Amino acid sequence: MSARHLYKVIFAHQGKVWEIYARSVNHGAMLGFVEVERLVFGERSSVVVDPAEERIKGEFEGVKRTYIPLHSVLRIDEVEKQGAGKISTLEGGNVAQFPLAVYTPGGPGEPGK
């Protein structure tokens, strides 16, 4: 196995399922977000261009690190080989996931205490 880690991150965004590849994935410093760094895009030597991967490249152009809301992440896999980034339609019709609170503060003097 290679010493360089490669992760496939699949998440929901604007009614679509996005699949991206990155060298670093962490829980991050911002509560409720997954930190994704060092995004990897396929280098194409042929003339054929994948429009979905080009859209992903354009979306993340100049991005050093991105934070994805935890409730949007569908799956994170450590993989050996990189595939093409994809954008596909989110199945399920007009039902959207309601954002859930990951952490609820509960110190003295706060509501609910």
Secondary structure, DSSP 8 states (H G I E B T S, - for coil): --SS--EEEEEEETTEEEEEEEEEEE--SSTTEEEEEEEE-----SS---HHHHHHHHHTTT-SEEEEEGGGEEEEEE-SS----EEEE-SSTT-------S-----TTSTT-
